[in-house]
Amino acid sequence: MDKQKTLARQITKEREAVRTQLIRMADGKMNGFWAYSEVSGGDPEDLPEQAQQELLKEQETRAYELLTSRAKALDQAWKSFQRGTYGVCRLCEKQIPWKRLKAVPTATLCVACQEAVE
């Protein structure tokens, strides 16, 4: 199979999976995502439970943010496929090696430019 087709399938498959996860999270169907019982605020014995719920909210919010970021990167990769610019480093404009794209399909920089940026 053609390397470009392999990468296109990989991106398409991951885009669908990420979108499904985002929809499930938004609907509150994922591991209690954003579905919390309210704890009355007056009893000191409720504080550990409240703290735990707050931590869980923060973790799930961060997970949602990371997933949203991943979805955007995958959408950008797909758009660059459609434009015919996929796999071209956005800084040096050289071809990004296939092995790098296979490992990181959303890569927009070659290894040398990525290292320089970091």
Stockholm file with secondary structure:
# STOCKHOLM 1.0

chainA/1-118         MDKQKTLARQITKEREAVRTQLIRMADGKMNGFWAYSEVSGGDPEDLPEQAQQELLKEQETRAYELLTSRAKALDQAWKSFQRGTYGVCRLCEKQIPWKRLKAVPTATLCVACQEAVE
#=GR chainA/1-118 SS CCHHHHHHHHHHHHHHHHHHHHHHHHTTCSTTTTCCCCCCSSCGGGHHHHHHHHHHHHHHHHHHHHHHHHHHHHHHHHHHHHHTCTTBCTTTCCBCCHHHHHHCTTCCSCHHHHHHHC
#=GC SS_cons         CCHHHHHHHHHHHHHHHHHHHHHHHHTTCSTTTTCCCCCCSSCGGGHHHHHHHHHHHHHHHHHHHHHHHHHHHHHHHHHHHHHTCTTBCTTTCCBCCHHHHHHCTTCCSCHHHHHHHC
//
